[in-house]
């Protein structure tokens, strides 16, 4: 596999995990509450949050961001809050230009739908290795500032929060584990192995995580680590047998998803249900369901 293909594959793993975790309303609310400036939070009515299914990341912005947007109230004012996942390994010096384009996309969509223009709060989620370095706009004389679109954005850089502080910083166990995993994604299993006490504390609340969400968290760990499930099981058992069992269930799901991809390819090549079942060990009724779903 080419280097660029590997980069794209890793980007997709992070992108999909980010999108699936923070498309859950309660998780996004917890992240915003733990990340936005206090003066903004004081007026923000997070309980009024409603997801906006529109994606405002166009082709020009796609190499830089994945976005999740929602509408809510700031006092009595309608606003939009957009969480943008920065999926490059380093910050771009033109971040303000990119965010301005994003905000313009929001406003153009509102105009097209005959909606009133609303303020847009952008928050960038960054977990790259390099230090976030935003030079911003050049210094502008006071008299000229009214002619320049000067604006700010909120930044959540996982490097700025210590591992132990993540536990105290957020309320929801799923957000704590997700942020921790993304912070340490470059060597997640190695970090867990070398910090068993922290791992035990972090995983002590696994039972409180919704099963569907935990499945996504666990699958992210297996995908981002690149290790064989058996090797990961050995490391997880040093944390606790319960943790090992919890992640082993996710490993079985990952194996099934891998087989499912094979089934889809075999269906496309004209294999019969019996032939596919014999090769993959997947039950014929499950193959028939995959065949039906794939035909839509």
N, C-alpha and C positions, 0 to 999 in steps of 0.2 A: 504494500500500500504506500502511495506517495505521501510525502510530508504534509502537503496541503490537504490531502484527503483525511489524514489523521487529525489535523487541526480542525477541519470541518466536522468530523465525527465527534470530537471532544466538545466543540461548541454546541452541537445539537444535544449532547447529553446534558450540559449545563443549562441550555435554553429551555429544554423540555421540563427539567426538574424545577427550575425557577417558575415557569409558567403554571405548572400543575400545582405547586405548593401555594403560590400567592394568588391563584385564582379562587382559593377558598377565602371567603369573606372574613372570617374570624382571624385567619393567619395574616392577611393583609392589614387588618386593623391593628393587630399586635405589632407588626413591623413598623407601621406608620407612627404608632403611639411611642415606640421606643427609639424613633429616629428623627422625626421632624422637630424643628426648633420649638422651644416651650411657648414662645409668644404666639406661634401659629396654632399650636395645640389648644391653647386657652380659648380660642374662638371657634375651633373646628368641632363640628358635631359629627363625630365618627359614626355614631349610631344611625345617622341619616344616609350612610353610604349605599349607593346603588351602582352595580357594575355597568360599565359601558362596553358592549361587545365589539365596538369598532376598533380596528387596529389603525393607528395613525402613523406607524412606521412604514414609509414608502420604500421604493427600491434604492434610493440614495442613502437612506438611513439604515437599511437592513444589515449592512456589514458591521454596524456599530451597536445597535440596540434591539432588544425585545421589549415590548411594552404591555403594561396592564393599566387600564384607566378606569376611574370611577367618578361618579358625581356625588357631591355632598354639599352640606351647608356650612358656611362660615358665618356664624351669627344668623342673619336673615338673607345673606347673599349666596346665590348659587355659584359654586365653583367646580372645577375639575381638578382632580389629583391624579397624576400619572407617575407610575413607578417604571423606570426604565432600567433594564438590566444591561450593563455595559459588558458585552461578551468578547472583548478583545483582551489580550494579556497586558496591555498598557494603555494609559489614558491618552486621548487624542488632544492635541493642542487647540483644535478648533471646536471644542465642546460647546461653547456658546453659540456658534454658528449652527451646529447640529440641533441644539435644543430650540433655537429660534425657528428653524425649519419645522421641527416637530410641533411647536405651538401654533405656527401658521397653518399646518395641516389640520389641527383641531379647529381653528377658527374658520377655515375655508369649508370644512365639513358642516359647521354650525350654520354658516351663511347659506350653503346649498340646501340645508334642511329647514331654512327659515326659522332658525333658533337665535336667541339673543347670544351675543358674545359674552363669554364668561372668563374670569381669571383662571389661569392654568398654573398649578403648583407642580413643578417637576422635581422628582427625587431620583437620583442616580444610585443604583446598587452596583458596587464595584468590588471584585474579589481577586483582582490581578496581583501579580508579584511586585510590580514596580510601584514606587511611591506615586500617589496621585499628585500631579503638579499642574495646576491650572494658572496660567499666566493671565487669563482674562483679557479684557479690553485694555488698550493703551490708555494712559492717563488723558482724560478729556477736560479741557477748561470748563469751569462752571457754566459759563454762558452758552456753551455748545451742548451741554448734556441733554437739553430738551429735544435735540435733533438725533440723538443716538439711542437705540433700543437697549438701554442698560437694564439688566435684570439678574436675579440670583436664582440659584437652585439648591436643593438640599442634597447632600452627599452622604451615603452610607458606605464607608470603606471598611471591609471586614478586618483590615490590618489595624484599624484604630481601636478595636475592642479586644481586650484580653480574653483568652479562652474561658477562664473561670468567671469572668464578668458577664459572659453571655448568659449564664445560668440565672443571674440576678436581673439582667437587663430586660429580658422578655418574660411574658407570663405563660404563654402556651408552650408546652413541651415540644410540639411539632416544629415551632419556629426556632426554638433553642437548638434543636438537633440539626435542622436544615441550615441555619446560619453557620453553625460549627462545621458541618460537613463541607459547605462551600468555602469557608475560610481555609480549611486544611485539604482541599480537594487535590492538590498537587502530590500529596503523600499521606492520604487519609488513613490507610491501614497501618502504615508505619507509625504515624502519630498516636493512633489508638494503642498500638502495641507498647509504645514507649511511655505512655501516660495512662496506665490502667486505672488509677484512682479517679482521675478526671472522667474517664470513660464510664466507670461505674456510677459516678454521680450524674452524669449526663443521661445515661440509659436507665436510671432508676425510675423514670417516669414513663417508660415505654407503654405501660398498660393504659395510660391516660390518652394515648394518641389513637385517634380513629384508625381502624384497621386498613381502610383504603389509603389513607394518608401515609401510614407507616409503610405500607407496601411500596409506595413511591420513594420514600426515604431509603428503604433498604435496597431497592433496585438501583438507586443512584449510587449507593456505596459499592455494589458489586460491579456496576458498569465503569465507574470512575477509577476503581482500583486496578482493573485489568488482571486480577489474580484469579486462580481457579477457586471455586466455591469451597472445596475441601481445605485449602490453605487458610481461607478466611474463617472457616468454622473453627480451626485449631486456635486461631488468635482470639476469636470471640469467646471460646470456652475458658480462656485465662481470665476473662472479665467476669463471666458467670455462666453457668449452664443455661439459665433462663434467657440470657441475651443470645447465646449461641442458637437455641431453639427458635427464637423469634426471627433471627436473620436467616436461619436455614429454611424456614417456610418461604421466605422471599426468594431464596436461591432456587427452590423448586419451581416457583412461578416464572423465574427468569429462564429456566430450562424449557418450560412449557412454551414460553413466548418464542424461544429459538426454534423449537420444533414446529410451532405454528407457522413461522416464516417459511420453513421447509415445505410444510403442507400446501401453503398458498402457491409456491413455485411448482410443486408437483401437480397440483390441480391444473395450473396453466399449461403444463406439458402433456396433459391428458391421461395421467395415471388414474386408475380406478380406486375407489374407497378401500377395497381389500388390499391392494398393493401398497397404498400409503400407510394403512394401519400396520401392515407387516413390517415395514421399514422403520416407522417412527414410534411404534408402540402406543399410538394414540387411538382411543376407542373410535369405532366407526361412526357412532352417533355424534361424537365431537367433530369428526371430519366433515360430516354432513352439515353441521351447523356452520363450520368455517366456510364450506362450499356455498351455502345459502347466503351468508353475510357478504362473501366476496363477490357474489353475482350482482349485488345491488349497486 
